[in-house]
Amino acid sequence: MGVFGEDEIELKERLKKERYEKLLELKGKSEKNLLELEDHFSKKCKTESEEMAEKMKEEIKAVREATEEQLKNIEKLIKEENGEHLEQVGAMLRKADEALELEIKKLKENISETLKKNDERIEEANKSLKETEEKCEEVRRQNQHAEFLGPIEVEKHRRKLVSDEQDAERERFEAVIKLKAENSETKSILAVELAEKQKEDDKELEKYRGDVVEYEVKTMKKLVNLKKAEINRDSMNVLHDHVGELQRMNMRFETLTSECELYFCDGFEWNGQTRGEGKRSFDDIKSYLGSIKEHLLSTERSISDIEENEVRVKKQDEIKSLNQLVSQSHSCLIPFISQFRCGKTSWSKDNETNFREAMSKITRAINEIRLPQTGDAQFQKQITADNE
């Protein structure tokens, strides 16, 4: 007999009933505490999320407005600098054209002056030739009156006249040849000088055009780098939000895991109500794992636009590893879900161990993903570097 007049069987039944009542009381308190904790953290997370989202919207709006203003200033500066540079190039080209025209004018004047002098020399030679012909004519007239002279004197006088005439013709011919040679040489020299001047002007013009093209290319590179920096900034901000949301989801996941582990207590007595509650708990954690997987896919897509290769590869590996753990965890839920659907609860201790280990791996993997910095600081650094 027991202390209260009970036999051994009645004592066991009473102790078993008291233990079951305490388990139910403990489960009720745990559920209440978990619900209060979940409600507290949900409200706190929601408030912090709203405040963070509002603050981030204001910061992003301010940065975007500053960026747009800087882009407008850069475009305005580019237009002003392009206009000023093109105006300078135009002024230089006009100055070069004026110098070239002046040089050509001088060369033409020199050619005209040289040709004029040559014409004067030719005219003087023709005048000298005419005078010589007049002298010869005078000599011939004199010869007509000198028939009375002796043959020897006449022949001697004739030879002298012929020799003088040949010398005069030779001098005139040499003078004409010399003038033509000087004229050709002058034209060649002037043509070479004109070609050299034109070559120098063309070279200078080509240099100015190259400077303009180089300036435009540099400006375009700055705009491209600025756009890439803006895309990278937005991608880093999106990744920051995704990782923050994943860490908040981990808190809810730990709560659901704790609810499921309550049904692993030794001596837990099942009835229709507790089996229904257990089925809902395992269905909830299965559904929540699906939500985590969808969030991981969205996070993985946002990583692809990050410009920094080291950050991108590291986060891709972390998300990929976590995604594999989530996919593998479904096999740990099958024994429990299938048992509940059949109205049974006869799973093994190995099933419970596998469940705990799988859920613990997911929780640790989420906690190991560090919250990255936003891309605003790097974006400002890129703008500063481009403006230097």
C-alpha positions in Angstrom: 0.0 0.0 0.0 1.1 3.5 -0.7 1.3 6.5 1.6 -2.3 7.5 0.8 -3.7 3.9 1.0 -3.0 3.3 -2.7 -1.6 0.1 -4.2 1.4 0.1 -6.5 -0.8 0.3 -9.7 -2.8 3.2 -8.4 0.4 5.0 -7.4 1.9 4.6 -10.8 -1.3 5.8 -12.4 -1.4 8.9 -10.1 2.2 9.7 -10.7 1.8 9.2 -14.4 -1.2 11.5 -14.4 0.6 14.2 -12.3 3.6 14.0 -14.7 1.3 14.4 -17.7 -0.5 17.4 -16.1 2.8 19.0 -15.3 4.0 18.4 -18.9 0.8 20.0 -20.2 1.3 22.9 -17.7 4.9 23.3 -18.8 3.9 23.1 -22.5 1.2 25.8 -21.9 3.6 28.1 -20.1 6.3 27.5 -22.8 3.8 28.2 -25.6 2.6 31.3 -23.8 6.2 32.5 -23.2 7.1 31.7 -26.8 4.1 33.6 -28.1 4.8 36.6 -25.9 8.5 36.5 -26.9 7.6 36.1 -30.6 5.0 38.9 -30.3 7.6 41.2 -28.5 10.3 40.5 -31.1 7.8 40.8 -34.0 6.7 44.2 -32.8 10.2 45.2 -32.1 11.5 43.9 -35.5 8.5 45.5 -37.3 9.2 48.9 -35.6 12.9 48.7 -36.2 12.3 47.5 -39.8 9.9 50.4 -40.4 12.2 52.9 -38.8 15.2 51.5 -40.7 13.3 51.3 -44.0 12.1 54.9 -43.5 15.6 56.1 -42.6 17.1 54.2 -45.5 14.5 55.7 -47.9 15.4 59.1 -46.7 19.1 58.4 -47.0 18.7 56.8 -50.5 16.5 59.8 -51.6 19.2 62.3 -50.3 22.0 60.4 -52.0 20.1 60.1 -55.2 19.2 63.8 -55.2 22.9 64.6 -54.5 24.0 62.2 -57.2 21.5 63.7 -59.7 22.7 67.2 -58.8 26.4 66.0 -59.3 25.5 64.4 -62.6 23.8 67.6 -63.8 26.9 69.6 -62.7 29.2 67.2 -64.4 27.2 67.3 -67.6 27.0 71.1 -67.4 30.8 71.2 -66.8 31.4 68.8 -69.7 29.2 71.0 -72.0 31.0 74.2 -70.9 34.4 72.6 -71.2 33.6 71.1 -74.5 32.3 74.4 -75.8 35.2 76.3 -74.5 37.7 73.8 -75.8 36.0 73.7 -79.2 35.9 77.5 -79.3 39.7 77.6 -78.5 40.4 75.0 -81.2 38.3 77.0 -83.7 40.1 80.2 -82.8 43.5 78.5 -83.2 42.4 77.0 -86.5 41.2 80.4 -87.7 44.5 81.9 -86.6 46.4 79.2 -88.4 44.4 79.8 -91.6 45.0 83.5 -91.4 48.7 82.9 -90.9 48.7 80.5 -93.8 46.9 82.9 -96.1 49.3 85.7 -95.1 52.3 83.4 -95.9 50.8 82.4 -99.2 50.1 86.1 -100.0 53.7 86.9 -99.2 55.0 84.0 -101.4 52.7 85.2 -104.2 54.1 88.7 -103.9 57.7 87.4 -103.9 56.9 85.3 -107.0 55.2 88.3 -108.7 58.2 90.5 -107.8 60.7 88.0 -109.1 58.8 87.5 -112.4 58.5 91.2 -112.8 62.3 91.6 -112.3 62.9 88.8 -114.8 60.6 90.5 -117.3 62.5 93.7 -116.8 65.8 91.9 -117.4 64.4 90.2 -120.6 63.2 93.6 -121.7 66.6 95.1 -121.2 68.2 92.2 -123.1 65.7 92.7 -126.0 66.6 96.4 -125.9 70.3 95.6 -126.0 69.6 93.2 -128.9 67.7 95.9 -130.7 70.6 98.4 -130.2 73.0 95.8 -131.5 70.9 95.2 -134.6 70.7 98.9 -135.2 74.5 99.1 -134.9 74.8 96.2 -137.4 72.5 98.0 -139.7 74.6 101.1 -139.4 77.7 99.1 -140.2 76.0 97.6 -143.2 75.2 101.1 -144.4 78.7 102.1 -143.8 79.9 99.1 -145.8 77.9 100.2 -148.7 79.8 103.4 -148.7 83.1 101.7 -148.2 83.3 99.8 -151.4 86.1 102.0 -152.4 88.3 100.6 -149.5 90.7 97.9 -150.3 89.8 94.2 -150.2 91.9 93.4 -147.1 90.6 96.3 -145.0 87.0 95.4 -145.9 87.5 91.7 -145.0 89.1 92.6 -141.7 86.3 95.0 -140.8 83.6 92.4 -141.8 85.2 89.7 -139.6 85.3 92.0 -136.6 81.6 92.9 -137.1 80.7 89.2 -137.4 82.7 88.3 -134.3 81.1 91.2 -132.3 77.7 90.1 -133.4 78.3 86.5 -132.4 79.6 87.5 -129.0 76.5 89.7 -128.4 74.2 86.8 -129.4 76.0 84.5 -127.1 75.7 86.9 -124.2 72.0 87.4 -124.8 71.4 83.6 -125.0 73.3 83.0 -121.8 71.4 85.8 -120.1 68.1 84.3 -121.1 69.1 80.8 -120.0 70.2 82.2 -116.6 67.0 84.1 -116.1 64.9 81.0 -116.9 67.0 78.8 -114.5 66.6 81.4 -111.7 62.9 81.6 -112.3 62.5 77.8 -112.2 64.6 77.6 -109.0 62.6 80.4 -107.3 59.3 78.6 -108.2 60.7 75.3 -106.8 61.8 76.9 -103.5 58.5 78.7 -103.0 56.6 75.5 -103.8 58.6 73.5 -101.2 58.2 76.2 -98.5 54.5 76.3 -99.2 54.2 72.5 -98.9 56.1 72.5 -95.6 53.9 75.3 -94.2 50.8 73.4 -95.2 52.2 70.2 -93.7 52.9 72.0 -90.3 49.4 73.4 -90.3 47.8 70.0 -91.0 49.9 68.4 -88.2 48.8 71.1 -85.7 45.2 70.7 -86.7 45.4 67.0 -86.3 46.8 67.4 -82.8 44.0 69.7 -81.8 41.4 67.2 -83.1 43.1 64.4 -81.2 43.0 66.5 -78.0 39.3 67.0 -78.5 38.6 63.3 -79.0 40.8 62.3 -76.0 38.9 64.8 -73.8 35.5 63.4 -74.9 36.7 59.8 -74.3 37.8 60.6 -70.8 34.5 62.3 -70.0 32.6 59.3 -71.3 34.7 57.0 -69.1 33.9 59.1 -66.1 30.1 58.9 -66.8 30.3 55.1 -67.3 32.3 54.6 -64.1 29.7 56.8 -62.3 26.8 54.7 -63.6 28.6 51.4 -62.6 29.3 52.8 -59.1 25.6 53.7 -58.7 24.5 50.2 -59.8 27.0 48.7 -57.3 25.7 51.0 -54.5 22.1 50.0 -55.1 23.1 46.3 -55.2 25.0 46.5 -51.9 22.0 48.3 -50.3 19.6 45.6 -51.5 22.0 42.8 -50.2 22.2 44.6 -46.9 18.4 44.6 -46.6 18.1 40.9 -47.7 20.7 39.7 -45.1 19.0 41.8 -42.4 15.6 40.3 -43.2 17.2 36.8 -43.2 18.5 37.3 -39.7 15.1 38.4 -38.6 13.5 35.3 -40.2 16.0 33.2 -38.2 14.4 34.4 -34.9 11.0 33.1 -36.1 12.7 29.9 -37.3 14.3 29.2 -33.9 10.8 29.7 -32.2 9.2 27.1 -34.6 12.1 24.7 -34.0 11.6 25.0 -30.2 7.8 24.3 -30.6 8.5 21.1 -32.5 11.1 19.9 -30.0 8.5 20.0 -27.2 7.0 16.9 -28.6 10.2 15.0 -28.1 9.9 14.9 -24.3 10.0 11.5 -22.7 6.6 10.2 -21.5 4.6 12.8 -23.5 1.1 11.5 -23.7 -0.7 12.0 -27.0 -4.3 12.6 -27.7 -6.3 14.0 -30.6 -5.6 17.6 -29.6 -1.9 17.2 -29.1 -1.5 15.3 -32.3 -3.3 18.1 -34.2 -1.1 20.7 -32.5 2.1 18.7 -33.4 1.0 18.3 -37.0 0.5 22.0 -37.3 3.9 22.8 -35.7 5.8 20.6 -38.2 3.7 21.9 -41.1 4.5 25.4 -40.0 8.3 24.8 -39.9 8.1 23.1 -43.3 6.2 26.1 -44.8 8.7 28.5 -43.2 11.6 26.6 -44.7 10.0 27.2 -48.0 9.8 30.9 -47.3 13.5 31.0 -46.3 14.4 29.2 -49.6 12.4 31.8 -51.7 14.2 34.6 -49.8 17.6 33.0 -50.5 16.8 32.8 -54.2 15.9 36.5 -54.2 19.0 37.3 -52.3 21.2 35.3 -54.7 19.7 37.2 -57.7 20.5 40.6 -56.0 24.2 39.5 -55.5 24.9 39.2 -59.3 25.1 43.0 -59.8 27.8 43.6 -57.1 30.9 44.9 -58.8 33.4 43.8 -56.1 34.4 40.2 -57.1 35.5 39.2 -53.6 32.3 40.3 -51.8 30.1 38.8 -54.6 31.8 35.4 -54.6 31.9 35.1 -50.8 28.1 36.0 -50.4 27.2 33.6 -53.3 29.1 30.8 -51.6 27.4 31.5 -48.2 23.9 31.7 -49.8 24.5 28.5 -51.9 25.7 26.6 -48.8 22.7 27.7 -46.8 20.3 26.9 -49.6 21.7 23.3 -49.7 21.1 22.9 -46.0 17.5 24.1 -46.3 16.9 21.7 -49.2 18.4 18.8 -47.3 16.3 19.6 -44.1 13.1 18.5 -45.8 14.1 14.8 -45.5 14.3 15.3 -41.7 10.7 16.4 -41.5 9.2 13.5 -43.5 9.2 10.9 -40.6 7.2 13.3 -38.4 4.8 14.7 -41.0 4.0 11.2 -42.4 3.4 9.9 -38.8 1.1 12.7 -38.0 -0.9 12.2 -41.3 -1.4 8.5 -40.3 -2.4 9.5 -36.8 0.7 8.0 -35.3 3.7 9.3 -33.2 6.0 6.4 -33.3 9.2 8.0 -34.7 12.7 7.0 -33.5 15.3 8.8 -31.4 17.4 9.0 -34.5 14.7 10.9 -36.3 14.7 13.4 -33.4 18.5 13.7 -33.4 18.6 14.3 -37.2 15.9 17.0 -36.9 17.8 18.8 -34.1 21.1 18.7 -36.0 19.6 19.8 -39.3 17.7 22.8 -37.7 20.8 23.7 -35.7 23.0 23.8 -38.9 20.5 26.1 -40.6 20.5 28.5 -37.6 24.3 28.6 -37.4 24.7 29.1 -41.1 22.3 32.1 -41.0 24.1 33.6 -38.0 27.5 33.2 -39.8 26.3 35.4 -42.7 27.6 38.8 -41.7 25.5 41.9 -42.4 27.4 43.8 -45.2 28.0 47.5 -45.3 25.8 49.7 -47.5 27.2 50.9 -50.8 26.8 54.6 -50.1 30.3 55.2 -48.7 31.9 53.4 -51.6 29.8 55.4 -54.1 30.9 58.7 -52.6 34.5 57.5 -52.7 34.1 56.7 -56.4 32.6 60.1 -57.2 35.4 61.9 -55.3 38.1 59.9 -57.2 36.5 60.7 -60.6 36.3 64.4 -59.8 40.0 64.6 -58.9 
